[in-house]
Amino acid sequence: MIFKKIKLKNIRSYSEEEIVFPKGSVLLAGDIGSGKTTILLAIEYALFGLQQGQRGADLLSKGEDFGEVTLELE
């Protein structure tokens, strides 16, 4: 399974974002609070859904009622 692209809408700090993953290994790097964990949580949600004890509202941006994660795989 290879991740090609992820689209986030109203997910934590991302109002609308599309990330295209290059071929090979990927390193998520950035300052604290830049959204690295959000990307990983979005991938987890797209693959497995909500985990036990997790609320869907915890993934949403503040004040939003709807969010969307689309993960494109090869």
All heavy atoms as a GROMACS GRO file, in nm:
protein
  571
    1MET      N    1   0.085  -0.117   0.000
    1MET     CA    2   0.000   0.000   0.000
    1MET      C    3   0.090   0.124   0.000
    1MET      O    4   0.177   0.138   0.084
    1MET     CB    5  -0.088  -0.002   0.126
    1MET     CG    6  -0.174   0.117   0.140
    1MET     SD    7  -0.275   0.126   0.292
    1MET     CE    8  -0.313  -0.040   0.331
    2ILE      N    9   0.066   0.212  -0.094
    2ILE     CA   10   0.143   0.335  -0.106
    2ILE      C   11   0.047   0.453  -0.097
    2ILE      O   12  -0.053   0.458  -0.169
    2ILE     CB   13   0.219   0.338  -0.240
    2ILE    CG1   14   0.318   0.221  -0.247
    2ILE    CG2   15   0.291   0.472  -0.258
    2ILE    CD1   16   0.382   0.203  -0.382
    3PHE      N   17   0.077   0.547  -0.010
    3PHE     CA   18  -0.004   0.668   0.001
    3PHE      C   19   0.032   0.761  -0.115
    3PHE      O   20   0.148   0.793  -0.135
    3PHE     CB   21   0.022   0.741   0.132
    3PHE     CG   22  -0.014   0.663   0.256
    3PHE    CD1   23   0.047   0.691   0.376
    3PHE    CD2   24  -0.109   0.564   0.253
    3PHE    CE1   25   0.014   0.621   0.490
    3PHE    CE2   26  -0.143   0.492   0.366
    3PHE     CZ   27  -0.082   0.521   0.485
    4LYS      N   28  -0.069   0.802  -0.190
    4LYS     CA   29  -0.048   0.893  -0.302
    4LYS      C   30  -0.082   1.037  -0.264
    4LYS      O   31  -0.007   1.128  -0.294
    4LYS     CB   32  -0.134   0.850  -0.422
    4LYS     CG   33  -0.107   0.710  -0.471
    4LYS     CD   34   0.027   0.697  -0.534
    4LYS     CE   35   0.024   0.753  -0.673
    4LYS     NZ   36   0.148   0.745  -0.745
    5LYS      N   37  -0.200   1.055  -0.198
    5LYS     CA   38  -0.248   1.190  -0.170
    5LYS      C   39  -0.347   1.184  -0.055
    5LYS      O   40  -0.419   1.086  -0.039
    5LYS     CB   41  -0.318   1.243  -0.295
    5LYS     CG   42  -0.371   1.381  -0.285
    5LYS     CD   43  -0.449   1.432  -0.407
    5LYS     CE   44  -0.436   1.357  -0.533
    5LYS     NZ   45  -0.512   1.416  -0.645
    6ILE      N   46  -0.350   1.290   0.025
    6ILE     CA   47  -0.451   1.304   0.129
    6ILE      C   48  -0.512   1.444   0.118
    6ILE      O   49  -0.441   1.541   0.092
    6ILE     CB   50  -0.394   1.278   0.270
    6ILE    CG1   51  -0.508   1.271   0.372
    6ILE    CG2   52  -0.291   1.381   0.310
    6ILE    CD1   53  -0.466   1.213   0.506
    7LYS      N   54  -0.643   1.449   0.132
    7LYS     CA   55  -0.715   1.577   0.132
    7LYS      C   56  -0.785   1.591   0.267
    7LYS      O   57  -0.851   1.497   0.313
    7LYS     CB   58  -0.820   1.580   0.021
    7LYS     CG   59  -0.764   1.577  -0.118
    7LYS     CD   60  -0.876   1.582  -0.220
    7LYS     CE   61  -0.823   1.565  -0.361
    7LYS     NZ   62  -0.932   1.564  -0.460
    8LEU      N   63  -0.767   1.706   0.328
    8LEU     CA   64  -0.828   1.734   0.458
    8LEU      C   65  -0.920   1.855   0.444
    8LEU      O   66  -0.883   1.953   0.379
    8LEU     CB   67  -0.721   1.766   0.562
    8LEU     CG   68  -0.608   1.665   0.578
    8LEU    CD1   69  -0.503   1.720   0.672
    8LEU    CD2   70  -0.660   1.533   0.626
    9LYS      N   71  -1.036   1.846   0.504
    9LYS     CA   72  -1.127   1.961   0.508
    9LYS      C   73  -1.183   1.972   0.650
    9LYS      O   74  -1.247   1.880   0.700
    9LYS     CB   75  -1.241   1.943   0.408
    9LYS     CG   76  -1.333   2.062   0.404
    9LYS     CD   77  -1.429   2.055   0.288
    9LYS     CE   78  -1.508   2.184   0.287
    9LYS     NZ   79  -1.585   2.198   0.166
   10ASN      N   80  -1.154   2.086   0.715
   10ASN     CA   81  -1.199   2.113   0.852
   10ASN      C   82  -1.150   2.009   0.952
   10ASN      O   83  -1.222   1.968   1.042
   10ASN     CB   84  -1.352   2.125   0.858
   10ASN     CG   85  -1.404   2.240   0.776
   10ASN    OD1   86  -1.337   2.342   0.762
   10ASN    ND2   87  -1.523   2.224   0.721
   11ILE      N   88  -1.026   1.966   0.936
   11ILE     CA   89  -0.965   1.871   1.028
   11ILE      C   90  -0.859   1.944   1.109
   11ILE      O   91  -0.759   1.991   1.054
   11ILE     CB   92  -0.902   1.751   0.953
   11ILE    CG1   93  -1.006   1.680   0.867
   11ILE    CG2   94  -0.836   1.655   1.050
   11ILE    CD1   95  -1.121   1.617   0.945
   12ARG      N   96  -0.886   1.960   1.238
   12ARG     CA   97  -0.801   2.031   1.333
   12ARG      C   98  -0.749   2.162   1.274
   12ARG      O   99  -0.827   2.252   1.248
   12ARG     CB  100  -0.692   1.939   1.384
   12ARG     CG  101  -0.753   1.827   1.469
   12ARG     CD  102  -0.657   1.726   1.518
   12ARG     NE  103  -0.559   1.784   1.610
   12ARG     CZ  104  -0.482   1.713   1.687
   12ARG    NH1  105  -0.490   1.583   1.687
   12ARG    NH2  106  -0.395   1.771   1.765
   13SER      N  107  -0.619   2.178   1.253
   13SER     CA  108  -0.565   2.307   1.209
   13SER      C  109  -0.575   2.329   1.057
   13SER      O  110  -0.537   2.435   1.008
   13SER     CB  111  -0.418   2.318   1.251
   13SER     OG  112  -0.342   2.212   1.195
   14TYR      N  113  -0.628   2.233   0.984
   14TYR     CA  114  -0.638   2.245   0.838
   14TYR      C  115  -0.782   2.275   0.797
   14TYR      O  116  -0.871   2.192   0.815
   14TYR     CB  117  -0.593   2.115   0.770
   14TYR     CG  118  -0.448   2.083   0.789
   14TYR    CD1  119  -0.406   1.990   0.884
   14TYR    CD2  120  -0.351   2.145   0.712
   14TYR    CE1  121  -0.272   1.961   0.902
   14TYR    CE2  122  -0.216   2.116   0.728
   14TYR     CZ  123  -0.178   2.024   0.824
   14TYR     OH  124  -0.046   1.995   0.840
   15SER      N  125  -0.805   2.392   0.738
   15SER     CA  126  -0.940   2.422   0.688
   15SER      C  127  -0.962   2.350   0.556
   15SER      O  128  -1.067   2.291   0.533
   15SER     CB  129  -0.961   2.573   0.673
   15SER     OG  130  -0.865   2.628   0.588
   16GLU      N  131  -0.863   2.355   0.469
   16GLU     CA  132  -0.868   2.280   0.343
   16GLU      C  133  -0.725   2.263   0.293
   16GLU      O  134  -0.655   2.361   0.271
   16GLU     CB  135  -0.953   2.352   0.240
   16GLU     CG  136  -0.993   2.264   0.126
   16GLU     CD  137  -1.114   2.318   0.050
   16GLU    OE1  138  -1.190   2.397   0.104
   16GLU    OE2  139  -1.127   2.278  -0.066
   17GLU      N  140  -0.684   2.139   0.277
   17GLU     CA  141  -0.545   2.111   0.239
   17GLU      C  142  -0.539   1.984   0.157
   17GLU      O  143  -0.613   1.889   0.181
   17GLU     CB  144  -0.459   2.095   0.364
   17GLU     CG  145  -0.312   2.082   0.339
   17GLU     CD  146  -0.250   2.211   0.286
   17GLU    OE1  147  -0.286   2.318   0.336
   17GLU    OE2  148  -0.168   2.202   0.194
   18GLU      N  149  -0.449   1.982   0.060
   18GLU     CA  150  -0.421   1.861  -0.017
   18GLU      C  151  -0.270   1.839  -0.012
   18GLU      O  152  -0.193   1.930  -0.043
   18GLU     CB  153  -0.467   1.878  -0.162
   18GLU     CG  154  -0.435   1.758  -0.248
   18GLU     CD  155  -0.488   1.770  -0.389
   18GLU    OE1  156  -0.611   1.770  -0.405
   18GLU    OE2  157  -0.406   1.783  -0.480
   19ILE      N  158  -0.229   1.719   0.026
   19ILE     CA  159  -0.088   1.685   0.035
   19ILE      C  160  -0.062   1.568  -0.060
   19ILE      O  161  -0.127   1.464  -0.049
   19ILE     CB  162  -0.049   1.645   0.179
   19ILE    CG1  163  -0.077   1.761   0.274
   19ILE    CG2  164   0.096   1.602   0.185
   19ILE    CD1  165  -0.073   1.723   0.420
   20VAL      N  166   0.029   1.587  -0.153
   20VAL     CA  167   0.069   1.482  -0.246
   20VAL      C  168   0.200   1.424  -0.194
   20VAL      O  169   0.298   1.496  -0.176
   20VAL     CB  170   0.086   1.538  -0.389
   20VAL    CG1  171   0.134   1.429  -0.483
   20VAL    CG2  172  -0.043   1.600  -0.438
   21PHE      N  173   0.200   1.295  -0.167
   21PHE     CA  174   0.318   1.229  -0.114
   21PHE      C  175   0.411   1.188  -0.229
   21PHE      O  176   0.368   1.125  -0.325
   21PHE     CB  177   0.279   1.104  -0.035
   21PHE     CG  178   0.198   1.133   0.087
   21PHE    CD1  179   0.061   1.108   0.090
   21PHE    CD2  180   0.257   1.186   0.200
   21PHE    CE1  181  -0.013   1.135   0.203
   21PHE    CE2  182   0.182   1.213   0.314
   21PHE     CZ  183   0.047   1.187   0.315
   22PRO      N  184   0.539   1.223  -0.219
   22PRO     CA  185   0.633   1.182  -0.324
   22PRO      C  186   0.665   1.033  -0.311
   22PRO      O  187   0.637   0.971  -0.208
   22PRO     CB  188   0.757   1.266  -0.293
   22PRO     CG  189   0.749   1.291  -0.147
   22PRO     CD  190   0.603   1.300  -0.114
   23LYS      N  191   0.721   0.976  -0.415
   23LYS     CA  192   0.762   0.836  -0.408
   23LYS      C  193   0.876   0.823  -0.308
   23LYS      O  194   0.957   0.914  -0.292
   23LYS     CB  195   0.809   0.788  -0.545
   23LYS     CG  196   0.696   0.772  -0.643
   23LYS     CD  197   0.744   0.708  -0.771
   23LYS     CE  198   0.624   0.692  -0.863
   23LYS     NZ  199   0.655   0.614  -0.979
   24GLY      N  200   0.883   0.709  -0.241
   24GLY     CA  201   0.988   0.684  -0.144
   24GLY      C  202   0.943   0.719  -0.003
   24GLY      O  203   0.826   0.733   0.025
   25SER      N  204   1.038   0.734   0.083
   25SER     CA  205   1.011   0.764   0.224
   25SER      C  206   0.973   0.911   0.241
   25SER      O  207   1.018   0.997   0.167
   25SER     CB  208   1.134   0.735   0.309
   25SER     OG  209   1.168   0.599   0.299
   26VAL      N  210   0.890   0.936   0.343
   26VAL     CA  211   0.845   1.072   0.373
   26VAL      C  212   0.876   1.102   0.519
   26VAL      O  213   0.850   1.019   0.607
   26VAL     CB  214   0.693   1.087   0.348
   26VAL    CG1  215   0.644   1.222   0.393
   26VAL    CG2  216   0.663   1.066   0.201
   27LEU      N  217   0.930   1.217   0.544
   27LEU     CA  218   0.956   1.264   0.680
   27LEU      C  219   0.868   1.385   0.706
   27LEU      O  220   0.874   1.483   0.632
   27LEU     CB  221   1.104   1.303   0.695
   27LEU     CG  222   1.141   1.371   0.827
   27LEU    CD1  223   1.130   1.273   0.942
   27LEU    CD2  224   1.281   1.430   0.818
   28LEU      N  225   0.785   1.376   0.809
   28LEU     CA  226   0.704   1.491   0.849
   28LEU      C  227   0.785   1.570   0.952
   28LEU      O  228   0.813   1.520   1.060
   28LEU     CB  229   0.571   1.446   0.911
   28LEU     CG  230   0.476   1.369   0.819
   28LEU    CD1  231   0.353   1.325   0.896
   28LEU    CD2  232   0.438   1.451   0.699
   29ALA      N  233   0.820   1.691   0.919
   29ALA     CA  234   0.902   1.774   1.008
   29ALA      C  235   0.840   1.912   1.014
   29ALA      O  236   0.781   1.961   0.918
   29ALA     CB  237   1.044   1.783   0.957
   30GLY      N  238   0.853   1.975   1.130
   30GLY     CA  239   0.803   2.111   1.146
   30GLY      C  240   0.800   2.151   1.292
   30GLY      O  241   0.827   2.070   1.380
   31ASP      N  242   0.767   2.276   1.315
   31ASP     CA  243   0.759   2.328   1.451
   31ASP      C  244   0.644   2.262   1.527
   31ASP      O  245   0.552   2.205   1.467
   31ASP     CB  246   0.736   2.480   1.449
   31ASP     CG  247   0.857   2.555   1.397
   31ASP    OD1  248   0.969   2.500   1.406
   31ASP    OD2  249   0.838   2.667   1.348
   32ILE      N  250   0.647   2.276   1.658
   32ILE     CA  251   0.537   2.228   1.742
   32ILE      C  252   0.411   2.301   1.700
   32ILE      O  253   0.410   2.422   1.680
   32ILE     CB  254   0.568   2.255   1.891
   32ILE    CG1  255   0.688   2.172   1.934
   32ILE    CG2  256   0.447   2.226   1.979
   32ILE    CD1  257   0.739   2.203   2.073
   33GLY      N  258   0.303   2.225   1.682
   33GLY     CA  259   0.176   2.284   1.644
   33GLY      C  260   0.159   2.310   1.495
   33GLY      O  261   0.064   2.375   1.454
   34SER      N  262   0.249   2.258   1.414
   34SER     CA  263   0.241   2.284   1.269
   34SER      C  264   0.149   2.188   1.195
   34SER      O  265   0.122   2.209   1.077
   34SER     CB  266   0.380   2.284   1.206
   34SER     OG  267   0.440   2.157   1.219
   35GLY      N  268   0.102   2.080   1.260
   35GLY     CA  269   0.005   1.990   1.197
   35GLY      C  270   0.055   1.852   1.162
   35GLY      O  271  -0.014   1.776   1.094
   36LYS      N  272   0.174   1.813   1.210
   36LYS     CA  273   0.228   1.680   1.178
   36LYS      C  274   0.139   1.570   1.234
   36LYS      O  275   0.104   1.476   1.162
   36LYS     CB  276   0.369   1.665   1.235
   36LYS     CG  277   0.468   1.770   1.186
   36LYS     CD  278   0.603   1.757   1.255
   36LYS     CE  279   0.599   1.775   1.404
   36LYS     NZ  280   0.571   1.909   1.453
   37THR      N  281   0.101   1.581   1.359
   37THR     CA  282   0.016   1.480   1.423
   37THR      C  283  -0.121   1.476   1.358
   37THR      O  284  -0.180   1.368   1.342
   37THR     CB  285   0.004   1.507   1.574
   37THR    OG1  286   0.135   1.503   1.631
   37THR    CG2  287  -0.084   1.404   1.642
   38THR      N  288  -0.172   1.590   1.316
   38THR     CA  289  -0.302   1.595   1.249
   38THR      C  290  -0.300   1.511   1.122
   38THR      O  291  -0.396   1.439   1.094
   38THR     CB  292  -0.340   1.741   1.216
   38THR    OG1  293  -0.350   1.813   1.339
   38THR    CG2  294  -0.471   1.748   1.141
   39ILE      N  295  -0.193   1.518   1.046
   39ILE     CA  296  -0.182   1.437   0.925
   39ILE      C  297  -0.185   1.288   0.959
   39ILE      O  298  -0.255   1.209   0.896
   39ILE     CB  299  -0.054   1.473   0.846
   39ILE    CG1  300  -0.063   1.617   0.796
   39ILE    CG2  301  -0.031   1.376   0.731
   39ILE    CD1  302   0.067   1.674   0.745
   40LEU      N  303  -0.112   1.249   1.063
   40LEU     CA  304  -0.110   1.109   1.104
   40LEU      C  305  -0.246   1.063   1.156
   40LEU      O  306  -0.291   0.953   1.125
   40LEU     CB  307  -0.001   1.086   1.209
   40LEU     CG  308   0.142   1.110   1.161
   40LEU    CD1  309   0.239   1.096   1.278
   40LEU    CD2  310   0.178   1.015   1.048
   41LEU      N  311  -0.314   1.147   1.233
   41LEU     CA  312  -0.447   1.114   1.282
   41LEU      C  313  -0.547   1.101   1.168
   41LEU      O  314  -0.634   1.014   1.169
   41LEU     CB  315  -0.496   1.219   1.382
   41LEU     CG  316  -0.429   1.217   1.520
   41LEU    CD1  317  -0.473   1.339   1.602
   41LEU    CD2  318  -0.461   1.089   1.594
   42ALA      N  319  -0.534   1.187   1.068
   42ALA     CA  320  -0.623   1.181   0.952
   42ALA      C  321  -0.601   1.052   0.873
   42ALA      O  322  -0.697   0.988   0.828
   42ALA     CB  323  -0.601   1.303   0.863
   43ILE      N  324  -0.475   1.011   0.857
   43ILE     CA  325  -0.446   0.884   0.789
   43ILE      C  326  -0.504   0.768   0.869
   43ILE      O  327  -0.568   0.678   0.812
   43ILE     CB  328  -0.294   0.866   0.769
   43ILE    CG1  329  -0.243   0.968   0.666
   43ILE    CG2  330  -0.260   0.724   0.726
   43ILE    CD1  331  -0.092   0.976   0.655
   44GLU      N  332  -0.486   0.770   0.999
   44GLU     CA  333  -0.541   0.664   1.085
   44GLU      C  334  -0.693   0.658   1.071
   44GLU      O  335  -0.751   0.550   1.058
   44GLU     CB  336  -0.503   0.689   1.230
   44GLU     CG  337  -0.561   0.587   1.326
   44GLU     CD  338  -0.532   0.620   1.471
   44GLU    OE1  339  -0.548   0.738   1.510
   44GLU    OE2  340  -0.498   0.527   1.546
   45TYR      N  341  -0.757   0.774   1.073
   45TYR     CA  342  -0.903   0.779   1.060
   45TYR      C  343  -0.948   0.726   0.924
   45TYR      O  344  -1.044   0.648   0.915
   45TYR     CB  345  -0.952   0.923   1.079
   45TYR     CG  346  -1.099   0.938   1.052
   45TYR    CD1  347  -1.193   0.888   1.141
   45TYR    CD2  348  -1.143   1.000   0.937
   45TYR    CE1  349  -1.328   0.900   1.116
   45TYR    CE2  350  -1.278   1.013   0.910
   45TYR     CZ  351  -1.371   0.963   1.000
   45TYR     OH  352  -1.504   0.974   0.973
   46ALA      N  353  -0.879   0.764   0.816
   46ALA     CA  354  -0.916   0.718   0.682
   46ALA      C  355  -0.903   0.566   0.669
   46ALA      O  356  -0.985   0.502   0.603
   46ALA     CB  357  -0.830   0.788   0.577
   47LEU      N  358  -0.803   0.509   0.732
   47LEU     CA  359  -0.779   0.365   0.722
   47LEU      C  360  -0.866   0.282   0.816
   47LEU      O  361  -0.913   0.174   0.779
   47LEU     CB  362  -0.631   0.334   0.749
   47LEU     CG  363  -0.531   0.384   0.645
   47LEU    CD1  364  -0.389   0.359   0.694
   47LEU    CD2  365  -0.554   0.316   0.511
   48PHE      N  366  -0.887   0.332   0.939
   48PHE     CA  367  -0.949   0.248   1.042
   48PHE      C  368  -1.075   0.306   1.105
   48PHE      O  369  -1.138   0.240   1.187
   48PHE     CB  370  -0.847   0.221   1.154
   48PHE     CG  371  -0.718   0.164   1.104
   48PHE    CD1  372  -0.601   0.238   1.109
   48PHE    CD2  373  -0.713   0.036   1.051
   48PHE    CE1  374  -0.482   0.186   1.063
   48PHE    CE2  375  -0.594  -0.017   1.004
   48PHE     CZ  376  -0.478   0.058   1.011
   49GLY      N  377  -1.112   0.430   1.072
   49GLY     CA  378  -1.227   0.492   1.136
   49GLY      C  379  -1.192   0.539   1.275
   49GLY      O  380  -1.076   0.545   1.314
   50LEU      N  381  -1.294   0.572   1.352
   50LEU     CA  382  -1.271   0.618   1.489
   50LEU      C  383  -1.225   0.503   1.577
   50LEU      O  384  -1.276   0.391   1.567
   50LEU     CB  385  -1.400   0.678   1.548
   50LEU     CG  386  -1.447   0.809   1.485
   50LEU    CD1  387  -1.582   0.849   1.544
   50LEU    CD2  388  -1.345   0.919   1.507
   51GLN      N  389  -1.130   0.531   1.663
   51GLN     CA  390  -1.080   0.431   1.755
   51GLN      C  391  -1.163   0.433   1.883
   51GLN      O  392  -1.233   0.530   1.912
   51GLN     CB  393  -0.932   0.459   1.788
   51GLN     CG  394  -0.843   0.459   1.666
   51GLN     CD  395  -0.850   0.330   1.587
   51GLN    OE1  396  -0.820   0.224   1.639
   51GLN    NE2  397  -0.892   0.338   1.462
   52GLN      N  398  -1.156   0.327   1.959
   52GLN     CA  399  -1.234   0.317   2.082
   52GLN      C  400  -1.204   0.435   2.174
   52GLN      O  401  -1.088   0.468   2.198
   52GLN     CB  402  -1.202   0.186   2.154
   52GLN     CG  403  -1.288   0.163   2.275
   52GLN     CD  404  -1.263   0.026   2.336
   52GLN    OE1  405  -1.182  -0.051   2.289
   52GLN    NE2  406  -1.335  -0.003   2.441
   53GLY      N  407  -1.308   0.502   2.218
   53GLY     CA  408  -1.294   0.616   2.308
   53GLY      C  409  -1.268   0.747   2.235
   53GLY      O  410  -1.267   0.853   2.296
   54GLN      N  411  -1.248   0.743   2.104
   54GLN     CA  412  -1.222   0.865   2.027
   54GLN      C  413  -1.355   0.923   1.980
   54GLN      O  414  -1.445   0.850   1.937
   54GLN     CB  415  -1.134   0.832   1.906
   54GLN     CG  416  -1.086   0.951   1.829
   54GLN     CD  417  -0.997   0.911   1.712
   54GLN    OE1  418  -1.018   0.805   1.652
   54GLN    NE2  419  -0.901   0.993   1.680
   55ARG      N  420  -1.367   1.056   1.989
   55ARG     CA  421  -1.487   1.124   1.940
   55ARG      C  422  -1.455   1.190   1.807
   55ARG      O  423  -1.348   1.248   1.790
   55ARG     CB  424  -1.533   1.231   2.040
   55ARG     CG  425  -1.572   1.176   2.175
   55ARG     CD  426  -1.611   1.284   2.274
   55ARG     NE  427  -1.538   1.408   2.255
   55ARG     CZ  428  -1.596   1.529   2.253
   55ARG    NH1  429  -1.724   1.542   2.269
   55ARG    NH2  430  -1.522   1.637   2.236
   56GLY      N  431  -1.549   1.182   1.714
   56GLY     CA  432  -1.529   1.244   1.584
   56GLY      C  433  -1.506   1.394   1.596
   56GLY      O  434  -1.428   1.452   1.520
   57ALA      N  435  -1.571   1.457   1.693
   57ALA     CA  436  -1.557   1.601   1.713
   57ALA      C  437  -1.413   1.639   1.747
   57ALA      O  438  -1.371   1.752   1.722
   57ALA     CB  439  -1.652   1.649   1.822
   58ASP      N  440  -1.336   1.546   1.803
   58ASP     CA  441  -1.196   1.574   1.837
   58ASP      C  442  -1.109   1.597   1.714
   58ASP      O  443  -1.003   1.658   1.723
   58ASP     CB  444  -1.136   1.460   1.920
   58ASP     CG  445  -1.201   1.446   2.057
   58ASP    OD1  446  -1.261   1.544   2.105
   58ASP    OD2  447  -1.191   1.337   2.116
   59LEU      N  448  -1.153   1.547   1.599
   59LEU     CA  449  -1.078   1.565   1.475
   59LEU      C  450  -1.116   1.692   1.401
   59LEU      O  451  -1.044   1.736   1.312
   59LEU     CB  452  -1.101   1.445   1.381
   59LEU     CG  453  -1.044   1.311   1.426
   59LEU    CD1  454  -1.088   1.201   1.331
   59LEU    CD2  455  -0.893   1.317   1.434
   60LEU      N  456  -1.230   1.751   1.436
   60LEU     CA  457  -1.278   1.868   1.363
   60LEU      C  458  -1.208   1.996   1.406
   60LEU      O  459  -1.165   2.010   1.520
   60LEU     CB  460  -1.428   1.886   1.385
   60LEU     CG  461  -1.519   1.780   1.326
   60LEU    CD1  462  -1.663   1.808   1.363
   60LEU    CD2  463  -1.502   1.772   1.176
   61SER      N  464  -1.202   2.091   1.313
   61SER     CA  465  -1.155   2.225   1.346
   61SER      C  466  -1.255   2.289   1.441
   61SER      O  467  -1.374   2.257   1.438
   61SER     CB  468  -1.147   2.311   1.219
   61SER     OG  469  -1.058   2.255   1.125
   62LYS      N  470  -1.209   2.378   1.526
   62LYS     CA  471  -1.297   2.444   1.623
   62LYS      C  472  -1.409   2.518   1.550
   62LYS      O  473  -1.386   2.588   1.453
   62LYS     CB  474  -1.218   2.542   1.708
   62LYS     CG  475  -1.126   2.476   1.807
   62LYS     CD  476  -1.071   2.577   1.904
   62LYS     CE  477  -0.964   2.518   1.991
   62LYS     NZ  478  -1.004   2.423   2.087
   63GLY      N  479  -1.532   2.496   1.599
   63GLY     CA  480  -1.648   2.564   1.543
   63GLY      C  481  -1.706   2.500   1.419
   63GLY      O  482  -1.804   2.550   1.364
   64GLU      N  483  -1.650   2.390   1.373
   64GLU     CA  484  -1.701   2.323   1.252
   64GLU      C  485  -1.786   2.202   1.289
   64GLU      O  486  -1.759   2.133   1.387
   64GLU     CB  487  -1.585   2.278   1.162
   64GLU     CG  488  -1.499   2.391   1.109
   64GLU     CD  489  -1.573   2.482   1.014
   64GLU    OE1  490  -1.677   2.442   0.957
   64GLU    OE2  491  -1.527   2.597   0.996
   65ASP      N  492  -1.889   2.178   1.210
   65ASP     CA  493  -1.979   2.064   1.231
   65ASP      C  494  -1.950   1.948   1.136
   65ASP      O  495  -2.007   1.841   1.150
   65ASP     CB  496  -2.125   2.106   1.211
   65ASP     CG  497  -2.169   2.210   1.312
   65ASP    OD1  498  -2.120   2.205   1.427
   65ASP    OD2  499  -2.252   2.296   1.278
   66PHE      N  500  -1.865   1.974   1.036
   66PHE     CA  501  -1.840   1.876   0.932
   66PHE      C  502  -1.692   1.876   0.895
   66PHE      O  503  -1.630   1.981   0.888
   66PHE     CB  504  -1.923   1.911   0.806
   66PHE     CG  505  -1.888   1.831   0.685
   66PHE    CD1  506  -1.938   1.704   0.669
   66PHE    CD2  507  -1.804   1.881   0.588
   66PHE    CE1  508  -1.905   1.628   0.556
   66PHE    CE2  509  -1.770   1.808   0.476
   66PHE     CZ  510  -1.822   1.681   0.460
   67GLY      N  511  -1.638   1.758   0.874
   67GLY     CA  512  -1.500   1.746   0.827
   67GLY      C  513  -1.491   1.630   0.730
   67GLY      O  514  -1.580   1.545   0.723
   68GLU      N  515  -1.382   1.629   0.654
   68GLU     CA  516  -1.367   1.526   0.553
   68GLU      C  517  -1.220   1.489   0.537
   68GLU      O  518  -1.133   1.577   0.537
   68GLU     CB  519  -1.421   1.579   0.421
   68GLU     CG  520  -1.425   1.480   0.309
   68GLU     CD  521  -1.491   1.540   0.186
   68GLU    OE1  522  -1.590   1.616   0.199
   68GLU    OE2  523  -1.441   1.514   0.076
   69VAL      N  524  -1.194   1.359   0.525
   69VAL     CA  525  -1.060   1.308   0.497
   69VAL      C  526  -1.071   1.214   0.378
   69VAL      O  527  -1.151   1.121   0.380
   69VAL     CB  528  -1.000   1.232   0.617
   69VAL    CG1  529  -0.864   1.173   0.580
   69VAL    CG2  530  -0.990   1.320   0.739
   70THR      N  531  -0.993   1.240   0.274
   70THR     CA  532  -0.986   1.154   0.158
   70THR      C  533  -0.842   1.110   0.141
   70THR      O  534  -0.753   1.193   0.133
   70THR     CB  535  -1.032   1.229   0.031
   70THR    OG1  536  -1.162   1.284   0.054
   70THR    CG2  537  -1.037   1.134  -0.088
   71LEU      N  538  -0.821   0.979   0.138
   71LEU     CA  539  -0.686   0.923   0.124
   71LEU      C  540  -0.681   0.843  -0.005
   71LEU      O  541  -0.759   0.750  -0.024
   71LEU     CB  542  -0.653   0.835   0.245
   71LEU     CG  543  -0.514   0.773   0.250
   71LEU    CD1  544  -0.405   0.878   0.253
   71LEU    CD2  545  -0.503   0.682   0.372
   72GLU      N  546  -0.589   0.880  -0.092
   72GLU     CA  547  -0.572   0.809  -0.219
   72GLU      C  548  -0.454   0.713  -0.206
   72GLU      O  549  -0.344   0.756  -0.169
   72GLU     CB  550  -0.548   0.908  -0.332
   72GLU     CG  551  -0.544   0.846  -0.469
   72GLU     CD  552  -0.525   0.950  -0.577
   72GLU    OE1  553  -0.592   1.055  -0.573
   72GLU    OE2  554  -0.441   0.926  -0.666
   73LEU      N  555  -0.478   0.585  -0.235
   73LEU     CA  556  -0.377   0.480  -0.220
   73LEU      C  557  -0.346   0.416  -0.354
   73LEU      O  558  -0.427   0.417  -0.445
   73LEU     CB  559  -0.428   0.372  -0.125
   73LEU     CG  560  -0.474   0.415   0.013
   73LEU    CD1  561  -0.544   0.300   0.082
   73LEU    CD2  562  -0.358   0.465   0.094
   74GLU      N  563  -0.229   0.355  -0.360
   74GLU     CA  564  -0.192   0.274  -0.477
   74GLU      C  565  -0.168   0.132  -0.428
   74GLU      O  566  -0.103   0.112  -0.326
   74GLU     CB  567  -0.067   0.329  -0.543
   74GLU     CG  568  -0.027   0.254  -0.669
   74GLU     CD  569   0.095   0.316  -0.731
   74GLU    OE1  570   0.085   0.432  -0.777
   74GLU    OE2  571   0.200   0.249  -0.730
   0.00000   0.00000   0.00000
